[in-house]
Amino acid sequence: MRYTITHEWVEPEDEKTAIVGISDRAQRALGKIAFVELPEEGEEFEQDDPLGSIESVDGEVMNVYSPITGEVIEVNSALENSPDLINKSPEGDGWLVKMRMEVPKELNALMMPEEYEEYEEELILEEEDEDEDEDEDYF
């Protein structure tokens, strides 16, 4: 599995096909998911193109970006009736789409799980620093 800085993941199924979803961190940040907007099968995307969006019950919307260049060959139709699958299993049953990879070497530019963990830790530290700065401004 590989990760993007915008919290999508991609998992190659074989040499030509990959599964795409959002990370556990992204679903936790959104909270309870109410609605998922996904592309149609057959749509093609370049790496980093907007792929769809996910909306929480609080009305917060997260844009989802394509981690790879390719064609959508399957959409997780279970999300239509159960968008909360993303909350329950963001890196499993809550996957978003399957894509035919056009440029498999794009995966090399994405983060490995260990790198993504380090990236998450950096983000947490930055958020804590921002919270401290806000507290200082208050007094």
Sequence and secondary structure as in RCSB ss.txt:
>XXXX:A:sequence
MRYTITHEWVEPEDEKTAIVGISDRAQRALGKIAFVELPEEGEEFEQDDPLGSIESVDGEVMNVYSPITGEVIEV
NSALENSPDLINKSPEGDGWLVKMRMEVPKELNALMMPEEYEEYEEELILEEEDEDEDEDEDYF
>XXXX:A:secstr
 EE TTSEEEEESSSSEEEEEE HHHHHHH SEEEEE   TT EE TT EEEEEEETTS EEEEE SS EEEEEE
 THHHH TTHHHH TTTTT  EEEEES GGGGGGSB HHHHHHHHHHHHHHHHHHHHHHHHHH 
